[in-house]
Amino acid sequence: MKTLIFIFSMLLFSNTATAEHLDLDKLLQEVKQAQGEEGKINTAREAEFMADPGKQQQLLEAARAELSKQEGLGNQLKAQLEANRQQLNQLENQLSERSGPLGELFGVARQVAGDLKANLNNSIISAQFPDRTRVLSAIADNKALPSMAQLEQLWFSLLQEMTETGKVVYYDSEILSAAGEPRQAKVVRIGAFNALADGQYLRYLPETGKLADLPRQPQSKYLSLAEDFIDTPSGQADVAVDPTRGVILGMLIQAPDLTERLQQGGLIGYITMMLGVVGFIYGVFRLVQLWSVGQKMTLQMSRSVANEDNPLGRIFAVVEKGNAEDTDNLELLLDEAITREVPILEKGLSILKLVAAVAPLLGLLGTVTGMIVTFQSISLFGTGDPKLMAEGISQALVTTVLGLCVAIPLLFLHSIVASRSRVLVQILDEQTAGLISRRAGK
């Protein structure tokens, strides 16, 4: 050991000496010299030990005497341990005989205390009544028989949990925000199911024993019921209650809303929505235009003077300016005028039809790209975690829905605009036919 310590010190010294530019040959020579000196010391010690045989015998006898003493002590302790074991077994048998059926009863009590402790740790009622599990821990974790006071406390805890489950309680408490900041608020506890404060749902944190705001609230219809329920101090009021003690509520707040659903569509979803909005706005604009033109044409039919702010008035103006006495020439003039007005009345129909046809194709494109993303996730990570495939599947489904939601209204809008346009063209045809027949009669 001294040799190793010495070598280690020499190595440390060599590291220090490296800074002073000592070469390795000198270091090797010093280590060799140290080994030689250590060997001389060991040789001298061996010679000293061998020079006194009487001392060797004395040390050997002392070691043997100590060994014999320790062996006797070990046998004595072993015998005492065996006696204690037999006495313990005898006492345990005696305890088992005297306890009789009480042993099973106390076993059931410990099991009930353990189960109740787990329930109370996760119960929202514990936010109002903290430290309810201390006595239960003493019963469940202790191997000794519980006392009457502990059994009465177990009974009281069971009765309290059952009683509070059927109550609606208002009380003031400290609530943690989503960022962990505490605040005082009036809490409304609905049995062991839900807790409300400031019109919002709360969750119970077993590790702190306090109530906290949900990181995200459920839909507005549930929040409106919660606000009405808080504002009703007495009587009956409707409120959404989670009988699973937070499981359904957790699923509700994890469900994406409309904005998040649209975001799952990705770039193709945004393009589809943009086309749908532009197409719908343009279709409504054209429908309003045709309705306005129809109103002007209706007024024109009741007037004797041509007004050129509508197609029918412009056709009447062509007749007045043309002064065509011949019916054939008048018919040609009217056909030419109608030919100029019909494209104006049918403008935009092809665009609406195109957008209505492209929207499902974009949805199909999004479906294909989403499935490609899904298969890439499967090839990289396998099928062990479905959440890795959720993004691609969501994109595939959302883009399909968006494409259909855009195409179906636009098809109806296209049909309405086309029908209104055909009605106006039919009015022009009827009025021009009336003009020709009246001129032919004259």
C-alpha positions as CSV (number, residue, x, y, z in Angstrom):
1,M,0.0,0.0,0.0
2,K,2.8,2.4,0.9
3,T,4.4,1.6,-2.5
4,L,1.1,2.5,-4.3
5,I,0.8,5.7,-2.3
6,F,4.3,6.6,-3.0
7,I,3.9,5.9,-6.8
8,F,0.7,7.9,-6.8
9,S,2.5,10.8,-5.1
10,M,5.3,10.5,-7.6
11,L,2.8,10.7,-10.4
12,L,1.2,13.8,-8.9
13,F,4.7,15.2,-8.6
14,S,5.4,14.3,-12.2
15,N,2.3,16.2,-13.3
16,T,3.6,19.2,-11.4
17,A,7.1,18.8,-12.8
18,T,5.7,18.6,-16.3
19,A,5.1,22.3,-16.0
20,E,8.8,22.6,-15.2
21,H,9.7,20.7,-18.3
22,L,10.9,17.4,-16.6
23,D,11.4,14.7,-19.2
24,L,10.0,11.2,-19.0
25,D,13.3,9.5,-18.6
26,K,14.0,11.3,-15.4
27,L,10.6,10.5,-14.0
28,L,11.1,6.8,-14.9
29,Q,14.5,6.8,-13.1
30,E,12.9,8.4,-9.9
31,V,10.1,5.7,-9.9
32,K,12.7,2.9,-10.2
33,Q,14.8,4.4,-7.4
34,A,11.7,4.6,-5.2
35,Q,10.8,1.0,-5.8
36,G,14.4,0.0,-4.9
37,E,14.2,1.9,-1.6
38,E,10.8,0.4,-0.8
39,G,12.2,-3.1,-1.4
40,K,15.1,-2.4,0.9
41,I,12.7,-1.4,3.7
42,N,10.6,-4.5,3.2
43,T,13.7,-6.7,3.3
44,A,14.8,-5.1,6.6
45,R,11.4,-5.6,8.2
46,E,11.3,-9.3,7.2
47,A,14.8,-9.8,8.6
48,E,13.7,-8.1,11.9
49,F,10.6,-10.4,12.1
50,M,12.6,-13.6,11.4
51,A,15.3,-12.6,14.0
52,D,12.9,-13.1,17.0
53,P,11.2,-16.5,16.9
54,G,9.8,-16.2,20.4
55,K,7.9,-13.1,19.6
56,Q,6.3,-14.9,16.6
57,Q,5.1,-17.7,18.8
58,Q,3.7,-15.2,21.3
59,L,1.7,-13.4,18.6
60,L,0.4,-16.7,17.2
61,E,-0.9,-17.9,20.7
62,A,-2.5,-14.5,21.3
63,A,-4.3,-14.7,17.9
64,R,-5.5,-18.3,18.6
65,A,-6.8,-17.3,22.1
66,E,-8.8,-14.4,20.6
67,L,-10.2,-16.7,17.9
68,S,-11.3,-19.2,20.5
69,K,-12.9,-16.5,22.5
70,Q,-14.8,-15.1,19.5
71,E,-16.0,-18.5,18.5
72,G,-17.4,-19.2,22.0
73,L,-19.2,-15.8,21.9
74,G,-20.6,-16.6,18.5
75,N,-22.0,-19.9,19.7
76,Q,-23.5,-18.3,22.7
77,L,-25.2,-15.6,20.5
78,K,-26.5,-18.3,18.1
79,A,-28.1,-20.2,20.9
80,Q,-29.7,-17.1,22.2
81,L,-31.0,-16.2,18.7
82,E,-32.6,-19.7,18.4
83,A,-34.2,-19.4,21.8
84,N,-35.6,-15.9,20.9
85,R,-37.0,-17.3,17.7
86,Q,-38.7,-20.1,19.4
87,Q,-40.2,-17.8,22.0
88,L,-41.4,-15.4,19.2
89,N,-43.1,-18.3,17.4
90,Q,-44.7,-19.3,20.7
91,L,-46.0,-15.8,21.4
92,E,-47.3,-15.4,17.8
93,N,-49.2,-18.7,18.1
94,Q,-50.5,-17.6,21.4
95,L,-51.6,-14.2,19.9
96,S,-53.3,-16.0,17.0
97,E,-55.2,-18.3,19.4
98,R,-56.3,-15.4,21.6
99,S,-57.3,-13.0,18.8
100,G,-59.3,-15.7,16.9
101,P,-61.6,-14.0,14.3
102,L,-60.4,-10.6,15.4
103,G,-57.3,-11.1,13.3
104,E,-59.3,-11.4,10.1
105,L,-61.4,-8.4,11.2
106,F,-58.4,-6.2,11.7
107,G,-57.0,-7.4,8.4
108,V,-60.1,-6.3,6.7
109,A,-59.9,-3.0,8.6
110,R,-56.3,-2.4,7.4
111,Q,-57.4,-3.2,3.8
112,V,-60.4,-0.9,4.0
113,A,-58.1,1.8,5.5
114,G,-55.7,1.4,2.6
115,D,-58.4,1.6,0.0
116,L,-60.1,4.6,1.7
117,K,-56.7,6.4,1.9
118,A,-56.2,6.0,-1.9
119,N,-59.7,7.3,-2.5
120,L,-59.4,10.3,-0.2
121,N,-56.0,11.2,-1.6
122,N,-57.7,11.7,-5.0
123,S,-61.1,13.1,-3.7
124,I,-62.0,16.7,-4.3
125,I,-63.5,16.8,-0.9
126,S,-60.0,16.6,0.6
127,A,-59.4,20.2,-0.6
128,Q,-62.0,21.3,2.0
129,F,-61.0,18.8,4.7
130,P,-57.2,18.3,4.6
131,D,-55.1,15.8,6.6
132,R,-57.8,13.2,6.5
133,T,-55.5,10.4,5.6
134,R,-53.0,10.7,8.5
135,V,-55.0,8.3,10.8
136,L,-55.7,6.0,7.9
137,S,-52.0,5.7,7.2
138,A,-51.4,4.7,10.8
139,I,-54.0,1.9,10.4
140,A,-53.0,0.7,7.0
141,D,-49.2,0.8,7.4
142,N,-49.0,-0.5,11.0
143,K,-48.8,-4.2,11.6
144,A,-50.1,-3.9,15.2
145,L,-53.8,-4.2,16.0
146,P,-55.6,-0.9,15.6
147,S,-57.1,0.8,18.6
148,M,-60.7,1.6,19.2
149,A,-60.0,5.3,18.5
150,Q,-58.4,4.4,15.1
151,L,-61.4,2.2,14.2
152,E,-63.8,5.0,15.1
153,Q,-61.8,7.4,13.0
154,L,-61.9,5.0,10.1
155,W,-65.7,4.8,10.5
156,F,-65.9,8.6,10.7
157,S,-63.9,9.0,7.5
158,L,-66.1,6.6,5.6
159,L,-69.3,8.4,6.9
160,Q,-67.9,11.8,6.1
161,E,-67.0,10.9,2.5
162,M,-70.5,9.4,1.9
163,T,-72.2,12.4,3.5
164,E,-70.2,15.1,1.7
165,T,-70.7,13.3,-1.6
166,G,-74.4,14.2,-1.5
167,K,-73.9,17.9,-0.7
168,V,-73.4,21.1,-2.6
169,V,-71.2,23.3,-0.5
170,Y,-70.1,26.9,-0.8
171,Y,-66.8,27.9,0.9
172,D,-63.8,30.2,0.6
173,S,-60.5,28.7,-0.4
174,E,-57.1,29.4,-2.0
175,I,-57.0,28.4,-5.6
176,L,-54.0,28.1,-7.8
177,S,-54.1,29.5,-11.3
178,A,-52.8,27.7,-14.4
179,A,-49.4,29.5,-13.8
180,G,-49.3,28.4,-10.2
181,E,-50.2,31.8,-8.6
182,P,-52.5,31.5,-5.6
183,R,-55.7,33.6,-5.1
184,Q,-58.7,33.6,-2.9
185,A,-62.1,32.7,-4.4
186,K,-65.5,31.3,-3.5
187,V,-65.6,27.6,-4.3
188,V,-68.8,25.7,-5.1
189,R,-68.2,22.0,-4.6
190,I,-70.8,19.6,-6.1
191,G,-70.4,16.5,-4.0
192,A,-67.2,14.6,-4.9
193,F,-67.6,15.2,-8.6
194,N,-66.8,18.8,-9.5
195,A,-65.7,22.2,-8.1
196,L,-66.5,25.6,-9.6
197,A,-65.1,29.1,-9.0
198,D,-65.6,32.3,-10.9
199,G,-67.7,30.4,-13.5
200,Q,-64.9,27.9,-14.3
201,Y,-64.3,24.3,-13.5
202,L,-61.5,23.4,-11.1
203,R,-59.3,20.3,-10.6
204,Y,-57.9,18.8,-7.4
205,L,-54.1,18.5,-7.0
206,P,-53.4,15.5,-4.6
207,E,-49.7,16.5,-4.3
208,T,-50.5,19.9,-2.8
209,G,-54.0,19.2,-1.5
210,K,-55.4,22.4,-3.3
211,L,-57.7,23.3,-6.1
212,A,-56.4,24.7,-9.3
213,D,-57.8,26.1,-12.5
214,L,-57.9,23.7,-15.4
215,P,-55.3,24.5,-18.1
216,R,-58.2,24.7,-20.5
217,Q,-61.9,25.0,-19.9
218,P,-64.7,23.0,-21.6
219,Q,-67.1,24.4,-24.2
220,S,-69.0,27.6,-23.5
221,K,-72.3,25.8,-23.0
222,Y,-70.9,24.1,-19.9
223,L,-69.4,27.3,-18.6
224,S,-72.7,29.2,-19.0
225,L,-74.4,26.5,-16.9
226,A,-71.6,26.8,-14.3
227,E,-72.1,30.6,-14.1
228,D,-75.8,30.2,-13.7
229,F,-75.3,27.6,-11.0
230,I,-72.9,29.8,-9.0
231,D,-75.3,32.7,-9.2
232,T,-78.1,30.5,-7.7
233,P,-77.5,30.3,-4.0
234,S,-80.6,28.3,-3.3
235,G,-83.2,26.3,-5.2
236,Q,-82.6,24.2,-8.2
237,A,-80.3,25.0,-11.1
238,D,-78.9,23.0,-14.1
239,V,-75.2,22.2,-14.2
240,A,-73.0,19.8,-16.0
241,V,-71.6,17.2,-13.5
242,D,-68.9,14.7,-14.2
243,P,-69.8,11.4,-12.5
244,T,-66.4,9.9,-13.3
245,R,-64.7,12.5,-11.0
246,G,-62.8,14.3,-13.7
247,V,-62.2,11.6,-16.4
248,I,-64.9,12.9,-18.8
249,L,-64.0,16.5,-18.0
250,G,-60.4,15.8,-18.9
251,M,-61.5,14.3,-22.2
252,L,-63.6,17.3,-23.0
253,I,-60.8,19.8,-22.4
254,Q,-58.5,17.7,-24.6
255,A,-61.0,17.7,-27.5
256,P,-59.9,20.3,-30.1
257,D,-62.2,23.2,-30.8
258,L,-63.1,24.5,-34.2
259,T,-60.0,26.6,-34.7
260,E,-57.7,23.7,-33.8
261,R,-59.6,21.5,-36.1
262,L,-59.1,23.9,-39.0
263,Q,-55.4,24.2,-38.1
264,Q,-55.1,20.4,-38.4
265,G,-55.9,20.7,-42.1
266,G,-52.5,22.4,-42.8
267,L,-51.7,24.4,-45.9
268,I,-54.2,22.5,-48.1
269,G,-57.0,23.2,-45.6
270,Y,-56.2,26.9,-45.5
271,I,-56.3,27.0,-49.4
272,T,-59.6,25.2,-49.4
273,M,-61.1,27.5,-46.9
274,M,-59.8,30.6,-48.8
275,L,-61.3,29.3,-52.0
276,G,-64.6,28.6,-50.3
277,V,-64.8,32.1,-48.7
278,V,-63.9,33.8,-51.9
279,G,-66.3,31.7,-53.9
280,F,-69.2,32.2,-51.4
281,I,-68.7,36.0,-51.2
282,Y,-68.6,36.2,-55.0
283,G,-71.7,34.0,-55.4
284,V,-73.6,36.1,-52.9
285,F,-72.4,39.3,-54.7
286,R,-73.6,38.0,-58.0
287,L,-76.9,36.9,-56.5
288,V,-77.5,40.4,-55.1
289,Q,-76.5,41.9,-58.4
290,L,-79.0,39.7,-60.3
291,W,-81.7,40.5,-57.8
292,S,-81.1,44.2,-58.3
293,V,-81.1,43.8,-62.1
294,G,-84.4,41.8,-61.8
295,Q,-86.0,44.6,-59.9
296,K,-84.9,47.2,-62.5
297,M,-86.2,45.0,-65.3
298,T,-89.5,44.7,-63.5
299,L,-89.8,48.5,-63.3
300,Q,-88.8,48.8,-66.9
301,M,-91.7,46.6,-68.1
302,S,-94.1,49.1,-66.5
303,R,-92.5,52.1,-68.2
304,S,-92.9,53.4,-71.7
305,V,-89.5,55.1,-71.8
306,A,-86.3,53.0,-72.0
307,N,-83.9,53.3,-69.1
308,E,-80.4,52.0,-69.9
309,D,-79.5,51.0,-66.3
310,N,-80.8,47.5,-67.0
311,P,-80.6,44.9,-69.8
312,L,-84.3,45.2,-70.8
313,G,-84.0,49.0,-71.0
314,R,-80.9,48.8,-73.2
315,I,-82.8,46.5,-75.5
316,F,-85.7,48.9,-75.7
317,A,-83.3,51.7,-76.4
318,V,-81.8,49.7,-79.3
319,V,-85.3,49.4,-80.8
320,E,-86.0,53.1,-80.4
321,K,-82.6,54.2,-81.9
322,G,-82.6,51.6,-84.6
323,N,-85.9,52.8,-86.3
324,A,-86.1,49.5,-88.1
325,E,-89.3,49.2,-90.0
326,D,-88.7,45.7,-91.3
327,T,-89.4,42.9,-88.9
328,D,-86.4,40.9,-90.0
329,N,-84.0,43.8,-89.4
330,L,-85.6,44.4,-86.0
331,E,-85.2,40.8,-85.1
332,L,-81.5,40.9,-86.0
333,L,-81.0,44.0,-83.9
334,L,-82.8,42.4,-80.9
335,D,-80.7,39.2,-81.3
336,E,-77.6,41.2,-81.3
337,A,-78.7,43.1,-78.2
338,I,-79.6,40.0,-76.3
339,T,-76.3,38.4,-77.3
340,R,-74.5,41.3,-75.6
341,E,-76.7,41.1,-72.5
342,V,-76.7,37.3,-71.8
343,P,-72.9,37.1,-71.0
344,I,-73.4,39.9,-68.5
345,L,-76.2,38.0,-66.8
346,E,-74.3,34.7,-66.8
347,K,-71.0,36.2,-65.6
348,G,-69.4,34.3,-62.7
349,L,-71.3,31.0,-63.1
350,S,-68.2,29.2,-64.5
351,I,-66.1,30.5,-61.6
352,L,-68.6,29.2,-59.0
353,K,-68.8,25.9,-60.8
354,L,-65.0,25.6,-61.0
355,V,-64.5,26.4,-57.3
356,A,-67.3,23.9,-56.3
357,A,-65.5,21.2,-58.4
358,V,-62.0,22.0,-57.2
359,A,-62.8,22.0,-53.5
360,P,-63.4,18.2,-53.3
361,L,-60.2,17.6,-55.3
362,L,-58.3,19.7,-52.8
363,G,-59.8,17.6,-50.0
364,L,-58.7,14.5,-51.8
365,L,-55.2,15.9,-52.1
366,G,-55.1,16.7,-48.4
367,T,-56.3,13.1,-47.7
368,V,-53.5,11.7,-49.8
369,T,-50.8,13.9,-48.2
370,G,-52.1,13.1,-44.7
371,M,-51.9,9.4,-45.4
372,I,-48.4,9.8,-46.7
373,V,-47.5,11.5,-43.4
374,T,-49.1,8.7,-41.5
375,F,-47.2,6.0,-43.3
376,Q,-44.0,7.9,-42.8
377,S,-44.6,7.9,-39.1
378,I,-45.4,4.2,-39.1
379,S,-42.2,3.5,-41.0
380,L,-40.1,5.5,-38.6
381,F,-41.7,4.7,-35.2
382,G,-43.9,1.7,-35.9
383,T,-47.5,1.3,-34.7
384,G,-46.8,1.2,-31.0
385,D,-48.0,4.8,-30.2
386,P,-51.2,5.9,-32.1
387,K,-50.5,9.5,-31.2
388,L,-47.6,9.6,-33.6
389,M,-50.1,8.8,-36.5
390,A,-52.7,11.2,-35.3
391,E,-51.3,14.3,-37.1
392,G,-51.5,12.6,-40.5
393,I,-54.9,11.1,-40.0
394,S,-56.3,14.4,-38.7
395,Q,-55.0,16.2,-41.8
396,A,-56.5,13.5,-44.1
397,L,-59.9,13.7,-42.5
398,V,-60.1,17.5,-41.9
399,T,-59.1,18.4,-45.5
400,T,-61.8,16.0,-46.8
401,V,-64.4,17.6,-44.6
402,L,-63.3,21.1,-45.6
403,G,-63.5,20.2,-49.3
404,L,-67.0,18.8,-48.9
405,C,-68.1,21.8,-46.7
406,V,-66.9,24.2,-49.4
407,A,-68.3,22.3,-52.4
408,I,-71.8,21.6,-51.1
409,P,-72.8,25.2,-50.3
410,L,-71.2,26.4,-53.5
411,L,-73.1,23.9,-55.6
412,F,-76.4,25.2,-54.1
413,L,-75.3,28.8,-54.6
414,H,-74.3,28.1,-58.2
415,S,-77.7,26.5,-58.8
416,I,-79.5,29.5,-57.4
417,V,-77.4,32.1,-59.3
418,A,-77.8,30.1,-62.5
419,S,-81.6,29.8,-62.0
420,R,-81.9,33.5,-61.4
421,S,-79.8,34.3,-64.5
422,R,-82.0,32.0,-66.6
423,V,-85.1,33.7,-65.4
424,L,-83.7,37.1,-66.4
425,V,-82.6,35.8,-69.8
426,Q,-86.1,34.3,-70.3
427,I,-87.6,37.7,-69.5
428,L,-85.5,39.3,-72.2
429,D,-86.5,36.7,-74.7
430,E,-90.2,37.1,-73.8
431,Q,-90.0,40.9,-74.0
432,T,-88.1,40.9,-77.3
433,A,-90.6,38.4,-78.8
434,G,-93.4,40.7,-77.7
435,L,-91.7,43.7,-79.4
436,I,-91.3,41.7,-82.6
437,S,-94.9,40.6,-82.6
438,R,-96.2,44.1,-81.9
439,R,-94.1,45.5,-84.7
440,A,-95.3,42.8,-87.1
441,G,-98.9,43.5,-86.2
442,K,-98.4,47.2,-87.0
